[in-house]
Amino acid sequence: MKWDKQDSGNFEDRRGMSGGKKALLGGGAIGIIVLLLNMFGGETGQSIGNIIEQTQGTQTEEQTQTRELSAEEKQLGDFAESCFVYNTKTWNTIFNDNNMDFEEPGMVLFDDGVETACGSATSAAGPFYCPGDKKIYMDLRFFEELKSRFGAEGGDFAIAYVIAHEMGHHIQKLMGTSDKVRQLQAGRSEAEANKLSVCLELQADFYAGVWAHYNKDLLEEGDIDEALSAANAVGDDAIQKRMQGHVVPDSFTHGTSKQRIEWFMKGYNTGDISEGDTFKALLD
């Protein structure tokens, strides 16, 4: 992906420093649970608060010791910030074109644990969007897990895809979609609630594709393949096959690999937000 350094006042890099009390889980590394509970956006299906409760362990007191980021870490942080800015610029344009008001979210990079308006979270929560403070949270070491454990190709555009997916959840918050889904999930069976979650997650993939559509000038050969490889790796069916040897469709919360690829590509090919009604497509 072609990029140059972009700066945002709503971007925080907390890596190498403690951010208040941290919740530690099983050694503090990114664990298997990241991919089972929260593959790109655990604030859906279950609430992000519930997932944080499930993944947090013993609270530790505030840590003051810091470490110096390596040159590679700094460059990766610059890239993440630039992708975040490219997303906010694109969605500001799309909202303006549709006579809607856009509110820029925030983004936080962290190591191991972080305090959010949704509660304390560890790296085990995976990349997620917290609707309470309208911020995207991400431990960038997640992408090494994605490659080593789940066979994704990796590459910088895999990171761009995940950031764009989480931005998609912010778009859903602004449009009222995510709040409406939570209302609809109340009182329904787990299987019915999961179907609504799948629709929400696939729509976030669609929005990620819309962002890529509007930024084709930044794409290089192989970038879309990197996004599709990541989407394929994190389909519910792919994860369940790898982790338990069989799939349970009623437990899906994010969609199959095929669905995630299809909806990303639909957004990329059309660039039209009106084409992203996953609810009508999958539930009618």
C-alpha positions as CSV (number, residue, x, y, z in Angstrom):
1,M,0.0,0.0,0.0
2,K,1.3,3.4,-0.9
3,W,1.1,5.9,2.0
4,D,2.8,8.9,3.5
5,K,2.7,10.0,7.1
6,Q,-0.7,11.4,8.2
7,D,-1.3,12.9,11.6
8,S,-4.4,12.9,13.7
9,G,-5.2,14.6,17.0
10,N,-7.5,11.7,17.8
11,F,-4.8,9.0,17.6
12,E,-3.0,7.8,20.6
13,D,0.0,5.4,20.7
14,R,0.2,4.0,24.2
15,R,2.6,1.2,23.4
16,G,5.6,1.0,25.6
17,M,3.8,2.6,28.5
18,S,1.1,1.6,31.0
19,G,-2.3,3.1,30.7
20,G,-3.5,2.9,34.3
21,K,-4.6,-0.4,35.7
22,K,-4.2,-3.3,33.3
23,A,-6.1,-6.5,33.2
24,L,-3.7,-9.4,32.5
25,L,-4.7,-12.7,31.0
26,G,-2.7,-15.9,30.9
27,G,0.8,-14.4,30.6
28,G,-0.4,-11.2,28.9
29,A,0.3,-12.5,25.3
30,I,-2.3,-12.5,22.6
31,G,-4.1,-15.8,23.2
32,I,-6.3,-18.1,21.2
33,I,-9.3,-16.5,22.8
34,V,-8.6,-13.4,20.7
35,L,-9.8,-15.2,17.6
36,L,-12.6,-17.1,19.2
37,L,-14.3,-14.2,21.0
38,N,-13.5,-11.1,19.1
39,M,-12.3,-11.5,15.6
40,F,-12.5,-7.9,14.3
41,G,-15.2,-6.2,16.4
42,G,-16.2,-8.1,19.5
43,E,-18.6,-5.3,20.4
44,T,-21.2,-7.2,18.4
45,G,-22.7,-10.6,18.9
46,Q,-21.9,-10.2,22.6
47,S,-21.5,-6.7,23.9
48,I,-17.9,-5.6,24.2
49,G,-18.5,-5.2,27.9
50,N,-19.3,-8.9,28.2
51,I,-16.3,-9.9,26.2
52,I,-14.0,-7.7,28.3
53,E,-15.4,-9.3,31.5
54,Q,-14.7,-12.7,30.0
55,T,-11.1,-11.9,29.0
56,Q,-9.9,-9.8,31.9
57,G,-8.1,-11.3,34.8
58,T,-6.4,-9.9,37.9
59,Q,-6.2,-6.2,38.0
60,T,-2.6,-4.8,38.5
61,E,-1.7,-1.5,39.9
62,E,-0.7,1.3,37.6
63,Q,2.7,0.6,36.0
64,T,5.0,3.6,35.4
65,Q,7.9,1.8,33.6
66,T,8.1,2.5,29.9
67,R,10.1,1.0,27.1
68,E,11.5,2.5,23.9
69,L,9.7,1.5,20.8
70,S,11.8,0.0,18.1
71,A,12.2,1.7,14.7
72,E,10.0,-1.1,13.2
73,E,7.3,-0.5,15.8
74,K,7.4,3.2,15.2
75,Q,6.9,2.8,11.5
76,L,4.1,0.4,12.1
77,G,2.4,2.9,14.3
78,D,2.8,5.6,11.7
79,F,1.2,3.3,9.2
80,A,-1.7,2.6,11.4
81,E,-2.2,6.3,12.1
82,S,-2.1,7.1,8.4
83,C,-4.7,4.4,7.6
84,F,-6.9,5.8,10.4
85,V,-6.6,9.3,8.8
86,Y,-7.3,8.0,5.3
87,N,-10.5,6.3,6.7
88,T,-11.7,9.4,8.5
89,K,-11.2,11.6,5.4
90,T,-13.0,9.1,3.2
91,W,-16.0,8.7,5.5
92,N,-16.2,12.5,6.1
93,T,-16.5,12.8,2.3
94,I,-19.1,10.1,2.0
95,F,-21.2,11.5,4.8
96,N,-21.1,15.0,3.3
97,D,-22.1,13.6,0.0
98,N,-25.1,12.0,1.6
99,N,-26.0,15.1,3.7
100,M,-25.1,13.5,7.0
101,D,-22.8,14.7,9.8
102,F,-19.7,12.8,10.4
103,E,-18.1,12.5,13.9
104,E,-14.5,11.5,13.8
105,P,-13.7,8.5,16.2
106,G,-10.5,8.0,18.1
107,M,-7.9,5.3,17.8
108,V,-5.6,3.8,20.4
109,L,-2.6,1.5,20.0
110,F,-1.7,-0.4,23.2
111,D,0.4,-3.3,24.6
112,D,-1.2,-6.1,26.7
113,G,-4.0,-4.1,28.4
114,V,-5.9,-0.9,28.1
115,E,-8.6,1.1,29.9
116,T,-11.7,2.0,27.8
117,A,-15.1,3.5,28.4
118,C,-16.3,-0.1,27.9
119,G,-14.1,-1.4,30.7
120,S,-10.6,-2.8,31.1
121,A,-9.4,-4.9,28.1
122,T,-6.5,-7.1,27.3
123,S,-4.9,-8.0,24.0
124,A,-7.1,-11.1,24.2
125,A,-10.0,-8.9,23.2
126,G,-8.5,-8.4,19.8
127,P,-9.0,-5.3,17.7
128,F,-12.3,-3.7,18.8
129,Y,-14.4,-0.6,18.6
130,C,-15.8,0.7,21.9
131,P,-19.1,2.6,21.3
132,G,-18.9,4.1,24.8
133,D,-16.0,6.4,23.8
134,K,-16.2,5.9,20.0
135,K,-12.6,4.7,19.8
136,I,-10.9,1.9,18.0
137,Y,-8.5,-0.2,20.1
138,M,-5.7,-2.4,18.7
139,D,-2.6,-4.3,19.8
140,L,-0.7,-4.5,16.6
141,R,0.9,-7.8,17.6
142,F,-2.4,-9.3,16.7
143,F,-1.3,-9.5,13.1
144,E,1.5,-11.9,13.9
145,E,-1.0,-14.1,15.5
146,L,-3.2,-13.9,12.4
147,K,-0.3,-15.1,10.2
148,S,1.3,-17.7,12.5
149,R,-1.9,-19.4,13.9
150,F,-4.5,-18.8,11.1
151,G,-2.5,-18.8,7.9
152,A,-3.2,-15.3,6.7
153,E,-0.7,-13.8,4.2
154,G,-0.1,-10.8,6.4
155,G,1.2,-7.6,4.8
156,D,0.4,-4.0,5.4
157,F,-3.0,-4.1,3.7
158,A,-4.2,-6.7,6.1
159,I,-3.7,-4.1,8.8
160,A,-5.5,-1.5,6.7
161,Y,-8.4,-3.9,6.2
162,V,-8.9,-4.5,10.0
163,I,-8.7,-0.7,10.7
164,A,-11.3,-0.1,8.0
165,H,-13.5,-2.9,9.4
166,E,-13.4,-1.3,12.9
167,M,-14.2,2.1,11.3
168,G,-17.2,0.3,9.8
169,H,-18.5,-0.3,13.3
170,H,-18.1,3.4,14.0
171,I,-20.1,4.2,10.9
172,Q,-22.8,1.8,12.2
173,K,-22.8,3.6,15.5
174,L,-23.3,7.0,13.8
175,M,-26.1,5.6,11.6
176,G,-27.8,4.0,14.5
177,T,-27.5,0.5,13.1
178,S,-25.6,-1.1,15.9
179,D,-28.0,0.4,18.6
180,K,-31.0,-1.0,16.7
181,V,-29.4,-4.4,16.4
182,R,-28.8,-4.6,20.1
183,Q,-32.4,-3.7,20.7
184,L,-33.5,-6.5,18.3
185,Q,-31.2,-9.0,19.9
186,A,-32.8,-8.5,23.3
187,G,-35.1,-11.3,24.2
188,R,-34.2,-13.4,21.2
189,S,-32.6,-16.8,21.2
190,E,-28.9,-17.0,21.0
191,A,-29.1,-18.4,17.4
192,E,-31.3,-15.5,16.3
193,A,-29.1,-12.9,18.1
194,N,-26.1,-14.4,16.4
195,K,-27.7,-14.0,12.9
196,L,-28.1,-10.3,13.6
197,S,-24.5,-10.1,14.7
198,V,-23.4,-11.8,11.5
199,C,-25.3,-9.2,9.5
200,L,-23.6,-6.4,11.5
201,E,-20.1,-7.8,11.0
202,L,-20.5,-8.5,7.3
203,Q,-21.8,-4.9,6.9
204,A,-18.6,-3.7,8.6
205,D,-16.6,-5.8,6.0
206,F,-18.7,-4.2,3.3
207,Y,-17.8,-0.7,4.6
208,A,-14.1,-1.7,4.7
209,G,-14.5,-2.5,1.0
210,V,-16.2,0.8,0.3
211,W,-13.2,2.5,1.9
212,A,-10.8,0.6,-0.3
213,H,-12.9,1.6,-3.3
214,Y,-12.4,5.2,-2.6
215,N,-8.7,4.8,-2.1
216,K,-7.7,2.8,-5.1
217,D,-4.9,5.3,-5.8
218,L,-3.2,4.0,-2.7
219,L,-3.4,0.3,-3.6
220,E,-0.5,-1.7,-4.9
221,E,-0.5,-5.1,-6.6
222,G,-1.4,-7.8,-4.0
223,D,-3.1,-5.5,-1.6
224,I,-6.6,-6.7,-2.1
225,D,-5.3,-10.3,-2.0
226,E,-3.9,-9.5,1.5
227,A,-7.3,-8.2,2.6
228,L,-9.1,-11.3,1.2
229,S,-6.6,-13.6,2.9
230,A,-7.2,-12.0,6.2
231,A,-11.0,-12.1,5.7
232,N,-10.7,-15.8,4.7
233,A,-8.7,-16.6,7.8
234,V,-11.2,-15.1,10.2
235,G,-14.4,-16.6,8.9
236,D,-16.3,-18.3,11.7
237,D,-16.2,-21.6,9.8
238,A,-12.4,-21.4,9.2
239,I,-11.8,-20.6,12.9
240,Q,-14.1,-23.4,14.1
241,K,-12.6,-26.0,11.8
242,R,-9.1,-25.1,12.9
243,M,-9.9,-24.9,16.6
244,Q,-12.5,-27.7,17.1
245,G,-12.5,-29.7,13.9
246,H,-16.1,-29.0,13.0
247,V,-18.5,-26.0,12.5
248,V,-21.6,-25.0,14.3
249,P,-23.4,-22.5,12.1
250,D,-25.9,-21.4,14.8
251,S,-22.9,-20.1,16.8
252,F,-21.5,-18.0,14.0
253,T,-21.2,-14.3,15.0
254,H,-19.1,-12.9,12.1
255,G,-19.9,-14.9,9.0
256,T,-18.2,-17.5,7.0
257,S,-15.0,-16.9,5.1
258,K,-16.9,-16.8,1.8
259,Q,-19.4,-14.3,3.2
260,R,-16.7,-12.0,4.5
261,I,-14.8,-12.0,1.2
262,E,-18.0,-11.5,-0.8
263,W,-19.2,-8.5,1.2
264,F,-15.8,-6.8,1.3
265,M,-15.6,-7.2,-2.5
266,K,-19.1,-5.9,-2.9
267,G,-18.1,-2.8,-1.1
268,Y,-14.9,-2.5,-3.1
269,N,-16.6,-3.0,-6.5
270,T,-19.6,-0.7,-5.9
271,G,-18.4,2.0,-3.5
272,D,-22.1,2.5,-2.8
273,I,-23.1,2.5,0.8
274,S,-26.8,1.8,-0.2
275,E,-25.7,-1.6,-1.4
276,G,-24.6,-2.8,2.0
277,D,-27.9,-3.9,3.5
278,T,-26.7,-7.2,4.8
279,F,-29.8,-7.6,7.0
280,K,-32.2,-7.6,4.0
281,A,-29.9,-9.9,2.0
282,L,-29.4,-12.5,4.8
283,L,-32.6,-12.3,6.9
284,D,-35.4,-11.8,4.4
